[in-house]
Amino acid sequence: QVQLVESGGGLVQAGGSLRLSCAASGSIFSINTMGWYRQAPGKQRELVAVITSGGSTNYADSVKGRFTMSRDNAKNTVYLQMNSLKPEDTAVYYCRLGQRLRTYWGQGTQVTVSS
């Protein structure tokens, strides 16, 4: 069984920063891909950033240059450093783990950016 627990969400003013964390526990294999997704009210869930077990990253165009995803393989934890936040970044942010053809999701953490 795999569990993902996100933390670090909250309320911040536009231009501010937040750092999200996602800790994975259970049967975690060394080869996997982890990602951050977000879902705003009335919108579909969208990819924010992904990172492979080797550390390669990919970002949505809307967050490039503002968000940075990283991981600590020893702790099975990934991070999302979010800078220069905008009101349109407001959403529930979800952590996703993909390994051995299976996908796991966290419960989500709310990020609200006020203008």
Summary of the structure (lengths in Angstrom):
residues: 115
radius of gyration: 13.4
end to end distance: 40.4
largest distance: 41.6
contacts: 331
relative contact order: 0.32
helix: 3%
strand: 58%
